[in-house]
Amino acid sequence: MSPQTWWFLTRAAGIVAWLMLTASVLWGIVLASGAFPEHRRPAWLLDAHRWLGALTVGFLSLHIGALVADSYVHFGLADITIPFASDWKPAAVAAGVLAMWSLLAVQVSSLLRKRISKRTWRAIHLSSYPTFLLVSLHGVFAGTDATQPLYGWTTGATVAAVVGLTVHRLATHGSRPRRPSRPVRTSSSPPVGNARVGPR
Ligand code: HEM
């Protein structure tokens, strides 16, 4: 095995994790925008959003695991868990460490969704926006590949897509049609459908 294999693996896994995160954030915004109303939305749409989040964490584990295994730059436990502990591009790596904690909080809170209040879950979930920003900054300032034109174009496209959809979501927030509420039956309302009232 080439001594550079771990280094290549950490970079490749970092890029895939970032793309999975982008897709998950975009999918989440589309779901929240009401394009697929909650009561008519097929279950797989939400499952896909969850899966993209899980894949992000999976590739992130590979990114960090390969970084620790690599011997070119030493990364120990403190370097991967405490912001600014690493001497290697400290600010850029700190952005990655903060993004990792935030990502974990989003994933764990979603797993515990039924046990925590909706308000708490939502507050944590909204941190996905700054997380995406932190990861984008981390990739651009820490990444070896950031100078490649393809990397630059991809970064531009992902940031433009997330910012564009977020602005659209904010602009249309409130104009979304509300779910029709059930008709309330009163004693004077006529019977509905085949319902029989009174003795025959
Ligand atoms: C403990 C947290 C993290 C640490 C210590 C860390 C460390 C690093 C390091 C040292 C690099 C530079 C590799 C190079 O020079 O090419 C890097 C690049 C990168 N990281 Fe992270 N990272 C962390 C979290 C994340 C997260 C959360 C993501 C995405 C979800 C991510 C995505 C990337 C990307 C896209 C690159 C650029 C790869 C390249 O240009 O080849 N990282 N990371």
Residues whose N, C-alpha, C, O or C-beta is under 5 A from the ligand:
A	BS01	HEM	R11 G14 I15 A17 W18 L21 L60 D79 I80 V93 G96 V97 A99 M100 V135 G139 A142 G143 T144 D145 A146
